[in-house]
Amino acid sequence: MNRATRNARAAALDDATLISLCHGIETPAYVYDLTQIKSRYLALAAAFPTLGIRYAVKANPHPAVLRQLLACGAQFDASSIGEVRRALEVGAAPHSISFTGPGKRAAEIDEAVMRGIGHMVVESLHQAQQTSAAALRHGSVQPVLARISPVASPKGFGARMTGVATQFGIDEEDAPAVLSEIAALPGLALHGMHFYAGSNSLDPDAIAANMQNCAQLAQTLSAFLGQPPQRLILGSGFGVPYHEGQAALDLAQVAAKTLGTLLQLRPRGQPAIDLELGRWLTAPAGQLLTRVLTRKSGRGATILICDGGFNAHLAACGMMGSVVRRNWPIRNLSTPDGPREKVTLAGPLCTLIDLLARDLDLARANFGDVLSVGLSGAYGATASPAGFISHPVVREMIWDGTRLTDQTPSGAMV
Ligand SMILES: Cc1ncc(COP(=O)(O)O)c(C=O)c1O
């Protein structure tokens, strides 16, 4: 394990410290700053008092990240049995974990029930029936939340998943009939509902309108069932400003526009309401470091070929659901004050599509310079096709406030 230490009290990782440590870092490497994750969590908890915060493990499942969030008080939402196990391995209580996902294998359902997870989020009647059968086999009653797919979500609410046919959840229009059947299954206790209608929104009004819509739906469906919910999980959709010209979400404004609606749902402190989110908590606390391997100029362009491309960071290359490819925030850490130039950043893969940035305004970079791709603490290492073309696996480094350590998971291929 590489260790680099700074003689100081715990503090967020600044550029000067990172630059001083860069020479010892194998690239490409993600660097996650646990101090930033903690401060973001605390800001969120302060803005939304009395609500639970549920972290979507898929955003960044690194054990150190999970441990930090758990220590802050987060609960976890898992989307596979592998994520359930990761959450348990870092010490999460089984009853605090929820398990979403439209395609759960029978063995995953069985293991989750056997391990006593808190809430199985059932996305179809079939999944509910499988969960009920598993609970009966294990002699337990499994608490479940029904995932509802709303007919509509507001304009500006990030990647929208509503109103069209998707694999996710029980369609709002079918919900009364399906929920009645789920409520009657003998192995289940229907505790409430789960909503996740979109992600990466930077618009407080759209976020508020979505929450209003989900709150309304929860009320209508609970009234239909004649059963007040014990728990609601609301996908928050809080986004981060990946692209030039975007501004960070104003948390105070979002809270001012949404808290009233949410608290109206629980006049006597029930149901428990959890905000579910991933990227807002971890993306700004991470960066990908990649070194320049080669500089090529010709045909009117300057191309920097780096050691990390879409094999290390699919999302930054615009390949994770982006409609239009736009540059992420990328800086030259080694030579930040060099003359500015417009460059194309390519990755190391033998394919034309391996591009990190086009027409990027960057301080002039040479062979060996380390570039930083910001906002990379979510949907990075584990969301990228590491095996393609067998390059060295991307490293994962943890900054704990005083030390930077290489904590690449031991199962990763080198
Ligand atoms: C069910 C569910 N919850 C939460 C999230 C986290 O979304 P985000 O990272 O945008 O907050 C996702 C992301 O796909 C999801 O599918």
The ligand as a Gaussian input file, in Angstrom:
#p B3LYP/6-31G(d) Opt

LIG

0 1
 C      -32.963000       3.530000      -7.468000
 C      -31.870000       4.541000      -7.486000
 N      -31.659000       5.297000      -6.411000
 C      -30.675000       6.227000      -6.381000
 C      -29.843000       6.430000      -7.453000
 C      -28.772000       7.462000      -7.346000
 O      -28.871000       8.491000      -8.248000
 P      -27.915000       9.748000      -8.138000
 O      -26.524000       9.216000      -8.044000
 O      -28.163000      10.517000      -9.363000
 O      -28.279000      10.483000      -6.883000
 C      -30.037000       5.664000      -8.617000
 C      -29.186000       5.879000      -9.795000
 O      -29.313000       5.302000     -10.839000
 C      -31.082000       4.686000      -8.630000
 O      -31.285000       3.922000      -9.713000

